[in-house]
Amino acid sequence: MWIAAAAVMLVFVLGLASAIGRARKGQWWTAGSVLLPVLGMVGILLGGVARQSTSFFWLGCLFVAAGFGAEAMACWRTRTPRSEKVVQ
């Protein structure tokens, strides 16, 4: 159990570091798309599976789904051409 918890925390710390790096660059949707699924994974594995709590399990699933939504928004914002205003 302790090895699994340590592995989950390692993934959480690495995901948090990646999200902080993205947020510092101003890429908020990408930061959310990295952080939300990692938080969901922690909730699912440590709260839902290890402690057999259905509320933590479903909360983790909600975070993962929100992370996929943030990933879609990040993809949409980077792929959509923005209209540049010409300054004269």
C-alpha positions as CSV (number, residue, x, y, z in Angstrom):
1,M,0.0,0.0,0.0
2,W,2.8,2.4,0.9
3,I,4.6,1.9,-2.4
4,A,1.4,2.6,-4.4
5,A,0.8,5.7,-2.3
6,A,4.3,6.9,-2.9
7,A,4.0,6.3,-6.6
8,V,0.7,8.3,-6.7
9,M,2.3,11.2,-4.8
10,L,5.3,11.2,-7.1
11,V,3.0,11.5,-10.1
12,F,1.1,14.3,-8.3
13,V,4.2,16.2,-7.6
14,L,5.5,15.9,-11.1
15,G,2.1,16.9,-12.5
16,L,2.0,19.9,-10.1
17,A,5.4,21.0,-11.2
18,S,4.4,20.8,-14.9
19,A,1.2,22.7,-14.2
20,I,3.1,25.5,-12.4
21,G,5.5,25.8,-15.3
22,R,2.6,26.1,-17.8
23,A,0.8,28.6,-15.6
24,R,3.9,30.8,-15.4
25,K,3.9,30.9,-19.2
26,G,0.3,32.1,-19.1
27,Q,-1.1,28.8,-20.5
28,W,-3.9,28.5,-17.9
29,W,-6.0,26.0,-19.8
30,T,-3.0,23.7,-20.4
31,A,-2.1,24.0,-16.7
32,G,-5.6,23.0,-15.8
33,S,-5.5,20.1,-18.3
34,V,-2.4,18.8,-16.5
35,L,-3.4,19.4,-12.9
36,L,-7.1,18.3,-12.9
37,P,-6.6,14.7,-14.1
38,V,-3.7,14.3,-11.7
39,L,-5.9,15.5,-8.8
40,G,-8.6,13.2,-10.0
41,M,-6.2,10.3,-10.0
42,V,-5.2,11.0,-6.5
43,G,-8.8,11.2,-5.4
44,I,-9.7,8.0,-7.2
45,L,-6.8,5.9,-6.1
46,L,-6.1,7.1,-2.6
47,G,-9.6,8.1,-1.5
48,G,-11.9,6.0,-3.6
49,V,-10.0,2.7,-4.0
50,A,-7.8,2.6,-0.9
51,R,-10.4,3.8,1.6
52,Q,-13.4,2.5,-0.4
53,S,-15.1,5.8,-0.3
54,T,-17.5,6.3,-3.2
55,S,-17.6,10.1,-2.8
56,F,-13.9,10.4,-3.3
57,F,-14.1,8.1,-6.3
58,W,-16.8,10.1,-8.0
59,L,-15.1,13.4,-7.1
60,G,-11.9,12.1,-8.7
61,C,-13.9,11.1,-11.8
62,L,-15.3,14.6,-11.9
63,F,-11.8,16.1,-11.8
64,V,-10.6,13.8,-14.6
65,A,-13.6,14.8,-16.7
66,A,-13.0,18.5,-16.0
67,G,-9.3,17.9,-17.0
68,F,-10.4,16.5,-20.4
69,G,-12.6,19.6,-20.8
70,A,-9.7,21.9,-20.0
71,E,-7.6,19.9,-22.5
72,A,-10.2,20.5,-25.2
73,M,-10.3,24.2,-24.4
74,A,-6.5,24.4,-24.5
75,C,-6.5,22.7,-27.9
76,W,-9.3,24.9,-29.2
77,R,-7.6,28.1,-28.0
78,T,-4.3,27.2,-29.6
79,R,-5.8,26.0,-32.9
80,T,-8.3,28.9,-33.4
81,P,-6.8,31.8,-35.4
82,R,-7.2,35.0,-33.6
83,S,-8.0,38.2,-35.4
84,E,-5.0,40.5,-35.1
85,K,-5.8,44.2,-35.0
86,V,-3.6,46.3,-37.2
87,V,-2.2,49.3,-35.4
88,Q,-1.7,52.3,-37.6
